[in-house]
Amino acid sequence: MNPVLELPSPRQEEWRWSDMAALKAAAEAEPRAASIAPADLFLDIEGPRLLFVDGMFEPAHSRPGRVQVGRIVPETEHPLAKQAEGEGWSLHLGREEAVTHVQIVHLGSGGENHVPARLVLEEDAVASVVETYAGSGWANRLTTIVLGKGARLMRSVRLVQDDGFVSLRDEAEIGEAASLVSIFLGAGGMGSRIDGALTLTGKGGFAEMGGALLTRGTQKQEAAVTVRHENIEGTSRQLWRAVAADRSAASLAARVEVARGAQQTDGEQSLRGLLLQRSATVNLKPELEIFADDVKCAHGATVGELDKMAMFYLQSRGLEEARAKALLTRAFVADAMERIGDETVREAFVADADKWLEAAL
């Protein structure tokens, strides 16, 4: 493990739910042979492909296209993300250029690996990116995003590592009428921390960051996202779903900050948790900090169990208990996946969730 790495302390409010013990254990884990072939991790869609194995670019299974691979030095104060220095990937699109279905696969065998990424989309540029995390070890990432006027970026991120830990930090600047949609699914056996700092700097910008965290056993996953509105007529959405089984814990913290001049802001947070057993834990923390007076901001946070009447109805129609639970749980997380624009990508995420359900129920 990197001897200079200083891990955040649970005594810090923003890190109180983080499983730093699992991160440390993953970073110190001995390498082992991967149980899955790299080719099986790519979805059947056309577009650039990049494979990183233990943080190193693997050209034999890659076809980068417009995506560049090279050294990136992070510019961040985030305690984990600032460790993500070295070989990474970047995509820079000029005005009205488009690159879709970029696939980035990260496969770990143990120990720690750090990969930075940078996406810059100029005026009216369009891109879509699918990222997959598999294997084991500690995968630590920083993704820096800059969107110019009218640019649009869709990101879909699958966390399906068998074990270990994945820490992701997104830092984004969203310009006038630009749109960023990032959807995450934590459906593996690893611990995780999904961390976002999105800033709407231009008039009429749109930001969405959400997804679903699925935990079982003694696993812990969390998301902590802050969206800051700095200009007028901005819109943001944070829609997260968490499902916890056994003695696991899922934690969601969503914050919206509205600056004094950011009038006509529309911000919405929807945090919902589902407990499959009462021994599990779901922590929810929505926050609003508003300094403008002409805004429409709302948040909702609920934690509960499967609806007993719905279970009775399905079982009365001949479904076995496990099947009924699976259908209701799938419906609970489905709205978090609906924002994924590409059908093939969306179906892959749903399949990951279904696989998790088969193991958990």
LUMLUM-659536 format. One record per residue (C-alpha): residue number from 1; residue in one letter; x, y, z. Coordinates in steps of 0.05 Angstrom, whole numbers, plus 5000, padded with zeros to 4 digits. Each point is the difference from the previous one (the first is absolute). Layout:
REM residues N
+-----+------+------+------+------+
| pos | code |   px |   py |   pz |
+-----+------+------+------+------+
| NUM |    A |    X |    Y |    Z |
...
+-----+------+------+------+------+
END
This chain:
REM residues 361
+-----+------+------+------+------+
| pos | code |   px |   py |   pz |
+-----+------+------+------+------+
|   1 |    M | 5000 | 5000 | 5000 |
|   2 |    N | 5023 | 5071 | 4985 |
|   3 |    P | 5036 | 5021 | 5065 |
|   4 |    V | 4982 | 5074 | 4991 |
|   5 |    L | 4926 | 4987 | 4992 |
|   6 |    E | 4960 | 5032 | 5056 |
|   7 |    L | 4930 | 4971 | 5005 |
|   8 |    P | 4942 | 5043 | 5022 |
|   9 |    S | 4974 | 4989 | 5070 |
|  10 |    P | 4929 | 4979 | 5018 |
|  11 |    R | 5003 | 5056 | 5051 |
|  12 |    Q | 4992 | 5048 | 4942 |
|  13 |    E | 4926 | 5011 | 4986 |
|  14 |    E | 5005 | 4990 | 4925 |
|  15 |    W | 5036 | 4933 | 5010 |
|  16 |    R | 4962 | 4972 | 5060 |
|  17 |    W | 4968 | 4943 | 4960 |
|  18 |    S | 5062 | 4984 | 4959 |
|  19 |    D | 5031 | 4930 | 5006 |
|  20 |    M | 5074 | 5020 | 5001 |
|  21 |    A | 5018 | 4933 | 5031 |
|  22 |    A | 4974 | 4964 | 4938 |
|  23 |    L | 5038 | 5049 | 4955 |
|  24 |    K | 5065 | 4987 | 5039 |
|  25 |    A | 4991 | 4925 | 4997 |
|  26 |    A | 4987 | 5003 | 4924 |
|  27 |    A | 5062 | 5043 | 4989 |
|  28 |    E | 5043 | 4949 | 5038 |
|  29 |    A | 4969 | 4938 | 4967 |
|  30 |    E | 5047 | 4953 | 4963 |
|  31 |    P | 4990 | 4995 | 4925 |
|  32 |    R | 4961 | 4941 | 4974 |
|  33 |    A | 4979 | 4975 | 4932 |
|  34 |    A | 4938 | 5034 | 4971 |
|  35 |    S | 4939 | 4955 | 4997 |
|  36 |    I | 4971 | 5034 | 4938 |
|  37 |    A | 5027 | 5011 | 4930 |
|  38 |    P | 5008 | 5074 | 4981 |
|  39 |    A | 4960 | 4990 | 4936 |
|  40 |    D | 4939 | 4978 | 5040 |
|  41 |    L | 4997 | 5067 | 5035 |
|  42 |    F | 4988 | 5041 | 4938 |
|  43 |    L | 4929 | 5010 | 4977 |
|  44 |    D | 4980 | 4982 | 4929 |
|  45 |    I | 4999 | 5071 | 4973 |
|  46 |    E | 5043 | 5036 | 4950 |
|  47 |    G | 5048 | 5054 | 5022 |
|  48 |    P | 5068 | 5012 | 5032 |
|  49 |    R | 5023 | 4950 | 5052 |
|  50 |    L | 5054 | 5005 | 5052 |
|  51 |    L | 5022 | 4948 | 5051 |
|  52 |    F | 5040 | 5016 | 5062 |
|  53 |    V | 5028 | 4941 | 5039 |
|  54 |    D | 5023 | 5017 | 5070 |
|  55 |    G | 5001 | 5073 | 4979 |
|  56 |    M | 5043 | 4988 | 4938 |
|  57 |    F | 4975 | 5010 | 4929 |
|  58 |    E | 4994 | 4934 | 4962 |
|  59 |    P | 5004 | 5015 | 4925 |
|  60 |    A | 4989 | 4928 | 4978 |
|  61 |    H | 4926 | 5004 | 5020 |
|  62 |    S | 4990 | 5073 | 4983 |
|  63 |    R | 4982 | 5043 | 4941 |
|  64 |    P | 5003 | 5071 | 5026 |
|  65 |    G | 4977 | 5040 | 4940 |
|  66 |    R | 4994 | 5072 | 5021 |
|  67 |    V | 5016 | 4983 | 5073 |
|  68 |    Q | 5071 | 5018 | 5020 |
|  69 |    V | 5043 | 4963 | 5050 |
|  70 |    G | 5055 | 5037 | 5038 |
|  71 |    R | 5024 | 5028 | 5065 |
|  72 |    I | 4951 | 5044 | 5038 |
|  73 |    V | 5017 | 5040 | 5063 |
|  74 |    P | 4938 | 5010 | 5043 |
|  75 |    E | 4980 | 5069 | 5023 |
|  76 |    T | 4957 | 4985 | 5061 |
|  77 |    E | 5001 | 5004 | 5075 |
|  78 |    H | 4958 | 4938 | 5009 |
|  79 |    P | 5039 | 4954 | 5047 |
|  80 |    L | 4992 | 4937 | 4957 |
|  81 |    A | 4995 | 5031 | 4930 |
|  82 |    K | 5066 | 5037 | 5006 |
|  83 |    Q | 5034 | 4932 | 5002 |
|  84 |    A | 4974 | 4986 | 4930 |
|  85 |    E | 5061 | 5024 | 4963 |
|  86 |    G | 5033 | 4967 | 4941 |
|  87 |    E | 4978 | 4965 | 4936 |
|  88 |    G | 4927 | 5014 | 4985 |
|  89 |    W | 4952 | 5015 | 4944 |
|  90 |    S | 4971 | 5063 | 4971 |
|  91 |    L | 4949 | 5021 | 4948 |
|  92 |    H | 4999 | 5070 | 4970 |
|  93 |    L | 4946 | 5016 | 4950 |
|  94 |    G | 4996 | 5064 | 4959 |
|  95 |    R | 4937 | 5038 | 4982 |
|  96 |    E | 4942 | 4956 | 4976 |
|  97 |    E | 5043 | 4936 | 5001 |
|  98 |    A | 4971 | 4936 | 5025 |
|  99 |    V | 5029 | 4935 | 5027 |
| 100 |    T | 4953 | 4950 | 5030 |
| 101 |    H | 5004 | 4931 | 5033 |
| 102 |    V | 5070 | 5011 | 5029 |
| 103 |    Q | 5013 | 4940 | 5044 |
| 104 |    I | 5051 | 5001 | 5056 |
| 105 |    V | 5012 | 4934 | 5037 |
| 106 |    H | 5040 | 4996 | 5064 |
| 107 |    L | 5022 | 4931 | 5022 |
| 108 |    G | 5038 | 4990 | 5065 |
| 109 |    S | 5037 | 4941 | 5029 |
| 110 |    G | 5015 | 5028 | 5070 |
| 111 |    G | 5039 | 5056 | 5031 |
| 112 |    E | 4989 | 5073 | 4983 |
| 113 |    N | 4995 | 5034 | 4932 |
| 114 |    H | 4986 | 5073 | 4982 |
| 115 |    V | 4975 | 5026 | 4933 |
| 116 |    P | 4982 | 5073 | 4985 |
| 117 |    A | 4953 | 5021 | 4944 |
| 118 |    R | 4982 | 5066 | 4967 |
| 119 |    L | 4942 | 5016 | 4953 |
| 120 |    V | 4995 | 5067 | 4966 |
| 121 |    L | 4940 | 5013 | 4954 |
| 122 |    E | 4998 | 5066 | 4963 |
| 123 |    E | 4938 | 5035 | 4975 |
| 124 |    D | 4944 | 4952 | 4978 |
| 125 |    A | 5045 | 4938 | 5004 |
| 126 |    V | 4969 | 4933 | 5019 |
| 127 |    A | 5030 | 4939 | 5033 |
| 128 |    S | 4978 | 4938 | 5037 |
| 129 |    V | 5045 | 4957 | 5044 |
| 130 |    V | 4990 | 4933 | 5033 |
| 131 |    E | 5048 | 4979 | 5055 |
| 132 |    T | 5005 | 4931 | 5032 |
| 133 |    Y | 5039 | 4980 | 5063 |
| 134 |    A | 5014 | 4926 | 5010 |
| 135 |    G | 5049 | 4955 | 5037 |
| 136 |    S | 5028 | 5017 | 5068 |
| 137 |    G | 5047 | 5049 | 5036 |
| 138 |    W | 4993 | 5075 | 5011 |
| 139 |    A | 4980 | 5038 | 4937 |
| 140 |    N | 5008 | 5075 | 5012 |
| 141 |    R | 4976 | 5049 | 4947 |
| 142 |    L | 4994 | 5075 | 4987 |
| 143 |    T | 4958 | 5023 | 4941 |
| 144 |    T | 5003 | 5074 | 4981 |
| 145 |    I | 4946 | 5025 | 4954 |
| 146 |    V | 4993 | 5067 | 4965 |
| 147 |    L | 4939 | 5013 | 4957 |
| 148 |    G | 4995 | 5060 | 4954 |
| 149 |    K | 4936 | 5034 | 4976 |
| 150 |    G | 4948 | 4950 | 4979 |
| 151 |    A | 5046 | 4940 | 5009 |
| 152 |    R | 4969 | 4934 | 5022 |
| 153 |    L | 5033 | 4942 | 5036 |
| 154 |    M | 4967 | 4934 | 5022 |
| 155 |    R | 5040 | 4956 | 5047 |
| 156 |    S | 4979 | 4930 | 5023 |
| 157 |    V | 5044 | 4967 | 5053 |
| 158 |    R | 4996 | 4927 | 5022 |
| 159 |    L | 5034 | 4977 | 5064 |
| 160 |    V | 5001 | 4924 | 4997 |
| 161 |    Q | 5066 | 4984 | 5034 |
| 162 |    D | 4999 | 4933 | 5038 |
| 163 |    D | 5031 | 5032 | 5061 |
| 164 |    G | 5049 | 5055 | 5020 |
| 165 |    F | 4982 | 5074 | 4996 |
| 166 |    V | 4983 | 5051 | 4947 |
| 167 |    S | 5007 | 5075 | 5014 |
| 168 |    L | 4975 | 5048 | 4947 |
| 169 |    R | 5005 | 5075 | 5000 |
| 170 |    D | 4965 | 5042 | 4946 |
| 171 |    E | 5015 | 5075 | 4995 |
| 172 |    A | 4960 | 5036 | 4946 |
| 173 |    E | 4989 | 5070 | 4973 |
| 174 |    I | 4936 | 5006 | 4959 |
| 175 |    G | 4993 | 5059 | 4954 |
| 176 |    E | 4941 | 5037 | 4969 |
| 177 |    A | 4944 | 4953 | 4978 |
| 178 |    A | 5047 | 4941 | 5008 |
| 179 |    S | 4977 | 4933 | 5027 |
| 180 |    L | 5035 | 4947 | 5043 |
| 181 |    V | 4965 | 4935 | 5018 |
| 182 |    S | 5039 | 4949 | 5041 |
| 183 |    I | 4967 | 4935 | 5023 |
| 184 |    F | 5035 | 4949 | 5045 |
| 185 |    L | 4984 | 4929 | 5020 |
| 186 |    G | 5036 | 4967 | 5058 |
| 187 |    A | 4982 | 4926 | 4991 |
| 188 |    G | 5065 | 4964 | 5017 |
| 189 |    G | 5028 | 4974 | 5065 |
| 190 |    M | 5049 | 5058 | 5011 |
| 191 |    G | 4996 | 5059 | 5047 |
| 192 |    S | 4993 | 5067 | 4966 |
| 193 |    R | 4999 | 5075 | 5005 |
| 194 |    I | 4970 | 5040 | 4943 |
| 195 |    D | 5018 | 5073 | 5010 |
| 196 |    G | 4976 | 5058 | 4957 |
| 197 |    A | 5010 | 5075 | 4997 |
| 198 |    L | 4960 | 5030 | 4942 |
| 199 |    T | 4997 | 5075 | 4987 |
| 200 |    L | 4951 | 5032 | 4953 |
| 201 |    T | 5038 | 5062 | 4977 |
| 202 |    G | 4957 | 5019 | 4939 |
| 203 |    K | 4929 | 5023 | 4991 |
| 204 |    G | 4950 | 4943 | 4990 |
| 205 |    G | 5049 | 4944 | 5016 |
| 206 |    F | 4975 | 4930 | 5019 |
| 207 |    A | 5033 | 4950 | 5046 |
| 208 |    E | 4977 | 4932 | 5022 |
| 209 |    M | 5038 | 4950 | 5043 |
| 210 |    G | 4966 | 4938 | 5027 |
| 211 |    G | 4992 | 4926 | 4997 |
| 212 |    A | 4992 | 4939 | 5045 |
| 213 |    L | 5044 | 4968 | 5054 |
| 214 |    L | 4986 | 4927 | 5015 |
| 215 |    T | 5033 | 4970 | 5062 |
| 216 |    R | 5000 | 4933 | 5035 |
| 217 |    G | 5041 | 4961 | 5052 |
| 218 |    T | 5041 | 5050 | 5040 |
| 219 |    Q | 5013 | 5044 | 4939 |
| 220 |    K | 4999 | 5076 | 5003 |
| 221 |    Q | 4987 | 5048 | 4942 |
| 222 |    E | 4988 | 5074 | 4999 |
| 223 |    A | 4990 | 5060 | 4956 |
| 224 |    A | 5013 | 5072 | 5019 |
| 225 |    V | 4983 | 5053 | 4948 |
| 226 |    T | 4998 | 5076 | 5001 |
| 227 |    V | 4968 | 5040 | 4944 |
| 228 |    R | 5014 | 5075 | 5001 |
| 229 |    H | 4958 | 5049 | 4960 |
| 230 |    E | 5038 | 5064 | 4983 |
| 231 |    N | 4957 | 5028 | 4943 |
| 232 |    I | 4928 | 5011 | 4984 |
| 233 |    E | 4949 | 4950 | 4973 |
| 234 |    G | 5041 | 4939 | 5019 |
| 235 |    T | 4969 | 4931 | 5011 |
| 236 |    S | 5027 | 4942 | 5040 |
| 237 |    R | 4976 | 4931 | 5018 |
| 238 |    Q | 5027 | 4950 | 5051 |
| 239 |    L | 4960 | 4936 | 4998 |
| 240 |    W | 5030 | 4943 | 5041 |
| 241 |    R | 4974 | 4932 | 5021 |
| 242 |    A | 5033 | 4955 | 5052 |
| 243 |    V | 4983 | 4927 | 5015 |
| 244 |    A | 5033 | 4967 | 5061 |
| 245 |    A | 4997 | 4927 | 5020 |
| 246 |    D | 5029 | 4959 | 5058 |
| 247 |    R | 5045 | 5045 | 5044 |
| 248 |    S | 5023 | 5046 | 4944 |
| 249 |    A | 4995 | 5076 | 4997 |
| 250 |    A | 4986 | 5049 | 4944 |
| 251 |    S | 5007 | 5075 | 5010 |
| 252 |    L | 4977 | 5058 | 4957 |
| 253 |    A | 5018 | 5073 | 5012 |
| 254 |    A | 4973 | 5051 | 4949 |
| 255 |    R | 5012 | 5074 | 5006 |
| 256 |    V | 4976 | 5059 | 4958 |
| 257 |    E | 5031 | 5069 | 5007 |
| 258 |    V | 4967 | 5060 | 4968 |
| 259 |    A | 5042 | 5063 | 4995 |
| 260 |    R | 4971 | 5069 | 5012 |
| 261 |    G | 4994 | 5017 | 4926 |
| 262 |    A | 4975 | 4933 | 4977 |
| 263 |    Q | 4927 | 5019 | 4993 |
| 264 |    Q | 4947 | 4954 | 4969 |
| 265 |    T | 5039 | 4938 | 5021 |
| 266 |    D | 4963 | 4934 | 4998 |
| 267 |    G | 5032 | 4948 | 5045 |
| 268 |    E | 4972 | 4933 | 5020 |
| 269 |    Q | 5026 | 4944 | 5044 |
| 270 |    S | 4967 | 4932 | 5007 |
| 271 |    L | 5034 | 4951 | 5048 |
| 272 |    R | 4965 | 4934 | 5015 |
| 273 |    G | 5024 | 4939 | 5037 |
| 274 |    L | 4973 | 4929 | 5003 |
| 275 |    L | 5018 | 4952 | 5056 |
| 276 |    L | 4995 | 4926 | 4981 |
| 277 |    Q | 5014 | 4981 | 5072 |
| 278 |    R | 4995 | 5043 | 5062 |
| 279 |    S | 5072 | 4984 | 5018 |
| 280 |    A | 5022 | 5043 | 4939 |
| 281 |    T | 5011 | 5075 | 5001 |
| 282 |    V | 4984 | 5057 | 4952 |
| 283 |    N | 5024 | 5070 | 5017 |
| 284 |    L | 4971 | 5060 | 4963 |
| 285 |    K | 5021 | 5072 | 5005 |
| 286 |    P | 4968 | 5052 | 4953 |
| 287 |    E | 5023 | 5072 | 5008 |
| 288 |    L | 4980 | 5067 | 4970 |
| 289 |    E | 5039 | 5065 | 5008 |
| 290 |    I | 4964 | 5056 | 4964 |
| 291 |    F | 5020 | 5074 | 4996 |
| 292 |    A | 4953 | 5019 | 4942 |
| 293 |    D | 4927 | 5016 | 5010 |
| 294 |    D | 4969 | 4980 | 4933 |
| 295 |    V | 5013 | 4925 | 5000 |
| 296 |    K | 4963 | 4933 | 4997 |
| 297 |    C | 5038 | 4950 | 5042 |
| 298 |    A | 4974 | 4937 | 5032 |
| 299 |    H | 5027 | 4938 | 5033 |
| 300 |    G | 4971 | 4935 | 5024 |
| 301 |    A | 5031 | 4943 | 5041 |
| 302 |    T | 4966 | 4935 | 5020 |
| 303 |    V | 5022 | 4932 | 5025 |
| 304 |    G | 4954 | 4940 | 5005 |
| 305 |    E | 4988 | 4927 | 4987 |
| 306 |    L | 4964 | 4964 | 4943 |
| 307 |    D | 4926 | 5015 | 4998 |
| 308 |    K | 4964 | 4942 | 5035 |
| 309 |    M | 4936 | 5010 | 4961 |
| 310 |    A | 5037 | 4998 | 4934 |
| 311 |    M | 5036 | 4937 | 5023 |
| 312 |    F | 4934 | 4968 | 5018 |
| 313 |    Y | 4969 | 5019 | 4933 |
| 314 |    L | 5058 | 4970 | 4960 |
| 315 |    Q | 5001 | 4937 | 5042 |
| 316 |    S | 4925 | 4992 | 4993 |
| 317 |    R | 5011 | 5000 | 4925 |
| 318 |    G | 5046 | 4939 | 5006 |
| 319 |    L | 5069 | 5032 | 5006 |
| 320 |    E | 5049 | 4971 | 5050 |
| 321 |    E | 5024 | 5046 | 5055 |
| 322 |    A | 5070 | 5008 | 4971 |
| 323 |    R | 4973 | 5017 | 4931 |
| 324 |    A | 4950 | 5050 | 5029 |
| 325 |    K | 5056 | 5034 | 5039 |
| 326 |    A | 5043 | 5003 | 4938 |
| 327 |    L | 4946 | 5033 | 4958 |
| 328 |    L | 4984 | 5053 | 5053 |
| 329 |    T | 5074 | 5015 | 5012 |
| 330 |    R | 5014 | 5005 | 4926 |
| 331 |    A | 4942 | 5050 | 4993 |
| 332 |    F | 5029 | 5039 | 5058 |
| 333 |    V | 5067 | 5012 | 4966 |
| 334 |    A | 4973 | 5004 | 4928 |
| 335 |    D | 4988 | 5076 | 5000 |
| 336 |    A | 5074 | 5011 | 5017 |
| 337 |    M | 5019 | 4964 | 4936 |
| 338 |    E | 4949 | 5032 | 4954 |
| 339 |    R | 5043 | 5061 | 4985 |
| 340 |    I | 5051 | 4958 | 4963 |
| 341 |    G | 4987 | 5019 | 4928 |
| 342 |    D | 5027 | 4940 | 4962 |
| 343 |    E | 4957 | 4938 | 5003 |
| 344 |    T | 5058 | 4951 | 4998 |
| 345 |    V | 5035 | 5035 | 5057 |
| 346 |    R | 4937 | 5005 | 5040 |
| 347 |    E | 4985 | 4926 | 4991 |
| 348 |    A | 5071 | 4983 | 5024 |
| 349 |    F | 4989 | 5040 | 5063 |
| 350 |    V | 4933 | 4966 | 5012 |
| 351 |    A | 5033 | 4932 | 4990 |
| 352 |    D | 5053 | 5018 | 5052 |
| 353 |    A | 4945 | 5018 | 5049 |
| 354 |    D | 4963 | 4935 | 4985 |
| 355 |    K | 5063 | 4960 | 5012 |
| 356 |    W | 5008 | 5034 | 5068 |
| 357 |    L | 4928 | 4985 | 5017 |
| 358 |    E | 5008 | 4926 | 4985 |
| 359 |    A | 5058 | 4997 | 5049 |
| 360 |    A | 4968 | 5043 | 5054 |
| 361 |    L | 4930 | 4971 | 5003 |
+-----+------+------+------+------+
END
